[in-house]
Amino acid sequence: MLKITDDIAQIEYQCEPIVNAAGWQADTSGVHLTKFKDAEHLVRLAGAFAIVLVLFLLIRAHFIPKSFGQYGHYRGNALAELSSKPVIYAGHNACEECHSDVLDVKKVGKHAGVNCEACHGPLAKHAEDPGSVVPQLPDTAVLCVRCHEENIAKPKGFPQVVGAQHSSGEVCKTCHQPHSPLLSPGEKKS
Amino acid sequence: MITRRKLIVLLPAAALAWKYVLAGTPETAPNYNRSEHWWGMLLDIDKCIGCGNCVRACSTENNVPDGYFRTWVERYHVAGWEQETPQVDSPSGGIKGFPPSRFEGGKNFFVPKMCNHCVDSPCTQVCPVGATLHTPDGVVLVDETYCLGCRYCIQACPYGCRFLHPTKHTAEKCSLCYHRITKGLTTACCENCPTGARQLADLKNPDDPIHEFLRTHSVQVLKPHLATGAKAYYHDLDGSVR
């Protein structure tokens, strides 16, 4: 039973008599638990909680980006930001738009599947502005052995040479045309 | 001179301004519908020659700091009786190719490694702030403006595919060249692989050759027992590969 007098709120519990096994009975008459003295404290506390909650929601609304949760538990705009990074390798389609003469040689040779930039390096800038950005010709003495130097872990069918023994110091393009490297039978060294 | 009165006005104004900085909408890739793609990669062990072209290309395309790798190549040597303890080396991630092997005999092969872009990726699950994300087209990415650098994801990745950027102090990983594939290009590693050992695969595209390949070849993923839903498909993967 709750009694509220002038400025004191009291809760009076009316309990069943407590009886233990031995028949002893506790005196529970007139047990008063004073919970608080001033009811206004409750209102103030509730007010303080409300202010904190509103502040929290406001700060949260300001700091969480609008796109958060668009696709999942992350910032949706991150996808567009990541996909707008610049491209460094132009891709073989860009090369083939202008260099169709090289493509004609390459597509019938053993290097048909090797894309241009795999040897010539990243050339997106050249593709954008062919006039002012001119690529350097790769050095075949370094380039070819990256793939064709003998190594026990390479697939067995892959053409491999021991560079030092194979060319007796000559650079590869002395005999092999890099865009179509297989020697014709007439050209083959004895 | 900033008085206390001015500061009280300035702080909320600064907070408002910051909100609009964060919400800035960048340009989007045109003609790309995220719901129409589901990206993965095919890695053919039988074709990899360990030339390191993929590692160099990835490093250049994504400005990967020296000594760190978003993709790398490992060389395995498995003697007949050592299936459980293969000898693996990867000098500088294979970026300069591989020197002659010190082993003879046994099985020897190269294994290109990269982020597996798992469907149920452990790294995404542990990120406390939503900086590691799984895109609607099946790519796992890092939002570096949101990353705290707590390294939980680096510990969580069972494939060891992540690192902390030494100067940005944010998590880094293979992005499957998201800036390229959303523009209709292939990834830098696939573009530069001379033997076709790496092939980007769009599993939602019915015309993609991956479907025919998966139907007719023996294909595995790494650590299938972890049920990560890895989408880096390895052709003729040896049982010794970890």
Interface residues (C-beta under 8 A of the other chain):
Chain A: I59 H62 F63 P65 K66 S67 F68 Y71 G72 H73 Y74 R75 N77 A78 L79 A80 E81 L82 S83 S84 K85 P86 V87 I88 Y89 G91 H92 H111 G113 V114 N115 E117 A118 P122 R146 C147 E149 E150 N151 I152 A153 K154 P155 F158
Chain B: A15 L16 W18 K19 L22 A23 G24 T25 P26 E27 T28 A29 Y32 R34 D46 K47 C48 I49 G50 C51 G52 N53 A57 T60 E61 R75 Y76 H77 G97 F98 P100 S101 F103 E104 N108 F109 F110 G130 A131 T132 L133 H134 T135 P136 L141 D143 T145 Y146 S175 Y178 H179 R180 T182 K183 L185 T186 A188 E191 N192 C193 P194 T195 G196
